[in-house]
């Protein structure tokens, strides 16, 4: 637990810098860092960190041997060479304290129809204690928090005794390859903190995620021959219904999962993008659906993939079009395991103490039915990986916003955690 | 019935010009005259007709008062000023014989994935007695036939005694406004022949067509709240199913139609284009479906539109997303009546005689469950409108092709019809 005097100094520092932190977050939000378009933000971020005296490594996904790792995910529709990663390192003068990775993703998901937003999605507008915009909460607020937690230590005249890597990655929303790349690039530490917007809770476990693209294509039977199932759009609907049934089965199996057994229907299936056909008066010959499905940490990705294939194959029988035209399945993104943060780690104990001091309450835990990047550090590289950060609402929806009071508090609890984990001089 | 000697001269002329006719059709097919992109073909066609000595009127849909006519259809996604029409007129030296409109549409529907075609869709390739390509059959073959039927008369030294307008129009596949524009522009005649690919049959009646765009948009309920109906794509599927049920009702009513009562399910519903969502892992907030539905000639367009609105409204009740987010319906194209060619017209009698002479068999009749342009001339301007022409297969599908033997025969029967209807000197 940090020394109360140190905490007071950190609190004063966070307070002093908070206007700058809010401006920094607004600036982050103003970059429309959609998939494949993250480079301008990363270049700006790299300059910011270099200006703060970090040693900065800027590289792209084409610079690491992704394909060498079994947990790398397929990247479709995007060029790895355009996907920029930044690792900003502050090395301890002497190796002594524990090292730490602070990691955040700066890729955001599409904002949808702009007219549905109260404030412009890339405006970074502040109103009544909230900062609005796509990515404001998920998770540029966390990125601002980790940078300003470090700034607070410096402002307070505290120098960490362990090496610290401040990393901003891409691909969290589609594959996870950005996080994996930092490990393949060689960055390691004694613990990892990813400040996703958890509203000051610790993430005990998250489900896995699989992405797949269904492609229905073929020569349709003439409408004169049959009144249903002769049209690629209708056949895609038929496949979606088959996958809804498969999801019910998966949720039945999920009742046996040690982490998610008590959660009602933790497996979510989402047909997220659909496109098909060329003309209102022509029977559509093609339809594509981009889908996402979850899995519990105790399920294997390969087993769920086989289940998807079986469900699609079985659905062909009941459909005139599909019977003659086998649909294709493309694994076009996430093939992500779930992850459970084992209880009792020293890293979690130190974070809980810092949280308790700042919030005056216990750090509660949550289960997440969406994936995050902790799995790479925690599951494959034996690094305790804590998912804990600020909070808000509207992730992936309209009027996404982050709460500035929570941002300030978690910035402080993170600063206190860093001080206590690494030690300071 | 044409004089057998005249028919022989016409037959020889059609035969002599047939290589040129085939080349002319290939050239027509090589223009990718998709909606909004018809102008290059029309300009070429106008020059061709001017070169043959016709008086050519080239104008666009922005040049006629479309909105003044209650049967004009809404045009969405396309600029009327870019939609070029051509009327090529050959006037009789003295008004004496009956006048005639020959009309064909040169707009084509999208070709779909090119990889599904055996021959390039805009190649105009000839193989084993067939000419391949998008629009080759529907209905550039008919356009070639009407031009070369007229050429055959000239080649045979026969001059029609009535005025003849050879018209190529757009928008047949989407609104019908091209055909309507020729009437608003002032062109009239004692009969109209539209050589759609009917394989030498006369079209006794065609169904009407309505286009509409369903737009589902709103703030989705979070996936945590409900497991179905919280997603714009799933809600669009729900609407499609409601419209399938509405189609069953319409087909029940269609049993009372004097023309289509004996046809099984003459009303076809087609969801032809779908698009929705932005990200596999975000609940889609929007989905659009472009649809087409038919109606019998005895049904009113306005009644079917009301039925569609009622079906969509009723479907909202069973769907969490739609209950909170009313879908929009946009009438974005066809609002087309059906049409019945009344039996017993002199024009049909003359055509049947010409057909019988050329084919050595009676002209059979067909019922069409798709719309064509005859309704404007026949239903609103009291002009007997005959839909009769060459034939092939693959309209709106892959490997569309027209049969060259049928093209030659119908070119001759059309030439014989023109000679007999207008009279020649």
Interface residues (C-beta under 8 A of the other chain):
Chain A: X109 X110 X111 X112 X113 X116 X173 X174 X209 X211 X217 X219 X220 X222 X223 X224 X227 X228 X231 X233 X234 X237 X240 X244 X247 X265 X268 X270 X271 X272 X273 X274 X275 X276 X277 X278 X279 X280 X281 X282 X283 X284 X285 X286 X287 X289 X290 X291 X292 X333 X334 X369 X370 X396 X397 X398
Chain B: X109 X110 X111 X112 X113 X116 X173 X174 X209 X211 X217 X219 X220 X222 X223 X224 X227 X228 X231 X233 X234 X237 X240 X244 X247 X265 X268 X270 X271 X272 X273 X274 X275 X276 X277 X278 X279 X280 X281 X282 X283 X284 X285 X286 X287 X289 X290 X291 X292 X333 X334 X369 X370 X396 X397 X398
